[in-house]
Amino acid sequence: MNTIFSAQTAINDKLSQRFIALDPGGYFLIYLDREAQCICMDHYANDIDDRGLAVDPDTGEPIACRGKVERQPDAQFRAKTAKELCIEIFEKPEICLVTKLDHAAYLGRELIRAEIALAQGQEYIQD
């Protein structure tokens, strides 16, 4: 591994550990559908409680960060490229699903990572 890539990886790993306030507009799960050769994004609504935790708007229960999602998405997006998905989410929405700029920037970064993984046949795990 080259020195520049190692330094970039270390910076990104450290920045991934910082605190980010959750988006009251909800969250996305990003994954690949290799058979269809596309990037998938499922959107889930959430509320933010007084502790800053994402909670299910129907039950008020905290939403787990790990494990299988038992909830149904309220919107689903599928496309071949990160740009297609960004246009669908940020330029065409009837309702704004992303209310924070840092969340939008994060999604853009993740979608590019997913697109590269899809093109190169690599595993993609959302950060």
N, C-alpha and C positions, 0 to 999 in steps of 0.2 A: 504494500500500500504506500502511495507516495505521501510525502510530508504535508503538502497542501491539503490533500483529501483528509488526512488524519486530523489536522487542525480544524478543518471545517466540520468534521463529524463531532469533534469534542465540543465545539461552540454550539452546534445544533442540539446535541444531547443535553448540554447544560441549560440552554434556553427552553427546552421542552419541559423542564422541571419547574418553571416559574409559575406564579399564580396568575390565572386569567379569570376575570369575572365571567360567569356564564351568560349566554345570550337568552334573554327572555323570549325571543322568537322561536326557540327550539334548537334541536341539534340534528346532525346528519350522520348516518353510518354509511361509509364508503367501502365498496368491495368490487371485485372483478367478476364478470361472467365470461369465463374463457370460451365457453361453447358459442356464445353470441358475439364474442370479441368486443365487449363493451365494458364501460365503467358504469357502475350503478351507485345511485345515491338515494337513500331512504330518509325522509324527514319525519321527525317525531316532535310533537308539541310538548312543551313543558312549562311549568311555572317555576319561579325562583322563590324559595321561602326566606324567612328573616335571617336564616343562618347562611344564606348564599348557596344553598343546595338546590339542584334541579329536582323537582318533584312532579309526579304524575298529576296532570290537571284534573283528572277524574277522581283520584283517590287521595291525593295529598301525600302519598307515600314517596320517600326518596327513591330516585332512579339509580339503580346499580351501575357502576362504571364497567364492571366486568361480568362475564357470563352471558348466557343466551338472553336475547331480548324477547320478552313475552308479549310486548305491545305490538299493535298494528301501526304501520306508518300512515301518516295522513297525506303524504305526497311521495311519489316515486319518480325518479328521473333516470334515464338510460341514454348513453351516447357513446360514440367511438372516441371522442377526444375531450380533453379538459376544457378547451375553448367552447365546444358545443354546450357542455354542462353549465359553464359560467354564464353564457348568454341566456340559457333557459332560466337559471335561478336569479340572476341579477338584472337582466334587461327586459324580460318578458313577464314577470310575475304580476298576477292580479292582486295577490296579497304578498306583503314583504315577509319572507321566511327568515331573513338575516337582518338583524337590527343593529349589529355592532361591526364597526370597521375591522377590528382585530379578528373577528370571526370570519369575515369575508376574506381577509388576507390568508388566514389559516386554511380555509377551504381551497383557495387558489393553489397554495403550496401542495396540499394533499392531492388535489386532482392532477397536478403535474407529476407527482410521484407515482400515482396510480397509472397514468398514461404511459410513463416510461416502463413500469413493471409489466403492463399489458403488452407493449411493443417488444420487450426483450424476454418475455416468457418467465419473468421473475415473480416471486411471491410478493404480494402487497399486504402490509399490515398498517392500518391507520394509526397515526401517532396521536 
